[in-house]
Structure formats: structure tokens, C-alpha cells
Amino acid sequence: MANPLNTITANGVTQALSDYEAAQNQAKAANKKSDALGKDAFLQLLVTQMKYQDPLDPQDNSEYLSQLAQFSALEQMTNVAKGLSDVTKVVDNINSSVLIGQLSGMIGQPAQWITQVKGEDGKMTKQSFEGKIIGVSITDGEPSIIADVNGKTHQVRISELVRIGRMSAQTPAPTPAPNPTP
């Protein structure tokens, strides 16, 4: 190796920088998926088909145009599908943000919910709980509230909620009569 500044040592092997970069690029190219046909592959197939056709009995140009139009339509549909997938992710994030905002407004409120509980006999029964909302959560994309029932924390799915707030209006405390002034 003539110039030690243009070398690289990787995994204990010293080699010329250009050789190392060429090996890295070749490895990257080998790792790419080769099972999907893209525009370039389609055009290569089309050119090869035209190149090896019988010159005395050539294919009709309209058939080539038809294939090209079908490929173009397929590519556009693929791009639209990818775009819709991206839009769906954005909408889901917005929905989650709005839901968290709405649910966080419930913190401090009393709540009632009904959930399935496994009894001592192993059978599932419905049981009603009442507690105070102390937090909100989204777990695996499902919103829930965190409620406190006599010091015990429960994670409650929104679908299990029966009521938020008090069951009846509290009567306000009587206001004292104004003192008569002389």
C-alpha cells in the first residue's frame, strides 16, 4: 500500500479506501430487495422484448403502449395507497391527541364502570365499580382512564365506563342572610 492515508482498517484487515468503499456498496446492493419489479425493470423487459422480436413479424405498437399504460396506472395506484397510508397515520395521531385532551378534562371526576371479574369459582361475572379518575392512558392504541377506588388503582377501558360525574346534583350550602345595616 503506497499511501497509508488512503487506507482503512476494519475487523483487523487493512485495505485501500477505494476497495473498502466498493465492497460496502456491493454489500448494500446485495441487501436490497430484488423481488419487486419497478419502473426500471419494466422498461428493461420492454426493451428486451422489442430487441428480440421477429423483424419480419413485429408486434403491434399499441400492445406496447397498452402495457406501458397498465404499468403507469399500477404505479399511480401504488403511490396513492402509500399516500393514504401516511394520511391514516396522521389522522390516527390527531385522534389520539384529541382523545387524550378530552379524557384529561375528566381527571378529578367521579366515574362508574362495569367490568368482567373472575370469581372464586372461576366464573366471569360483571361487577360495578365507582372511583375517582386520576389519569388517562393509551395502551396499544386503546384509550383508558386510571381510576382510584379506596387507594387501589384500576385501568378502565373507555368502553366499560357507565357514568362520569356525580349521580345527583349536590345542594349548595345555604348563603347567610345579609346583616341589616342601621
Secondary structure, DSSP 8 states (H G I E B T S, - for coil): ---GGGEEEETTEEEEHHHHHHHHHHHHHHHS--SS--HHHHHHHHHHHHHTS-TTS---HHHHHHHHHHHHHHHHHHHHHHHHHHHHHHHHHHHHHHHHHHHHTTTT-EEEEEEEEE-TTS-EEEEEEEEEEEEEEEETTEEEEEEEETTEEEEEEGGGEEEES-SS--------------
